């Protein structure tokens, strides 16, 4: 459910409320045999759609919050891993270990940068990962994967004994756990939003959904008013939108 679809669903719900209000005004003649078309059932369906729309909005806000928290957590990772690389160099780790860590830090920096592609001086000294270009958006899974591998690399390096607390292996592992937790929260929020959107779409656009019920109500009103009179003109002025097909349903009947 995009922002546009959310607006269209809200319009459909508002239109359905108008239709139900007209049915109440016609209480003396609006007496369908079908239980699903009776005012009590219409109000119940209206309430369910409203609730589903609100749940979708809440899920979207939760997702936005989860993404912000994840971005805050991942922001310092590039600098942190670069400091780990410098510490390895200062500790005189083996060339193989430094080369491996350099590649991992490079991957982290490329995956965690939102900068536009740009050239970087290739004559960088050990301790700063060089990169030909940066990806346009953050690849969170890649950052977490490479950070995990970097921790494994320094864990087996006997000369990696940093004095700074934030560079110690136990602290790096805590940072990794925090990143994984924030990333999983985003994945869960995305799943919740998708489920809420599908539920809302089904209630409004699906089989026996709000749109179909509205058409059945309009058909019934057209039948009892013989498609004429002030009430029918009001009903005929109500518009329902199908977000997927972008088609406007009007209450016109032959």
C-alpha positions, 0 to 999 in steps of 0.5 A: 500500500503506497502513500497514493493507495493509502489515500485512495483507500481512505477515500473509498472508506469515506465514500462508503460511509456516505453510502451507509448514511444514505441507507440510514436516511432511507430506513423506511424503504431500505430493507434488503433481505441480504444480511450483508446489506443491512445497516448493522453489517455495513457499519461492521464492515466500515469499522473493519476497513477503518481499523485495517487502514489505521493498522497499516499506518501504524505499521508504516510509522513503526517501520520508519522508526526501525529504519532510523534506529538502524541507520543510527547504529550503522553510521559509525561502523565505517570509521570504527572498522577503519580504526580496527584496520589501523590498530592491526597495522600498528600491531604489526599483524601478518601481511595476510591478515592485514590484506584480508582485513583491508578487503573486509573494511573496503566492503564495509565502507562501500556498502555503508556509504550513500555517497555518489560514486567518486574516485579515491586516491589509490596511494593510500597507506595501510590503515585506510581502506581505498575504494574505486567507488561507493554504492548509492545506497546502504547494503545493511546485510553486506555491512553486517556480514563483512563486519562479522568476518572482520571480527573473526579475522582480528580474533585469530590475530595474536598481535591484535591487543588494542588498548582502546575499549571500543576496539576490543573484540568483546566490544566489537561483538556487542556492536555487531549484536546491536546491528543485527538486532536493529536490522532484524527489527526492520525486517520484522517491521517490513513483514508486518507492514506487508501483512497489514497492507494485504489485509487492508487491500483484501477488505476493500478490494477483495472478494466480498470487500467494501467495493463489492458491497458498495456496488450491491448496495447501489444496485439495491437502491437503484432497484427500489428507487427505479434509478430515479429520484433525489436519493438515487442522484445522491447515491450516483454521485458517490465515487469508489476507486480501485487503487490497483486498476486505477478505475473509478466505479460510479453508480450508473445503471441501465 
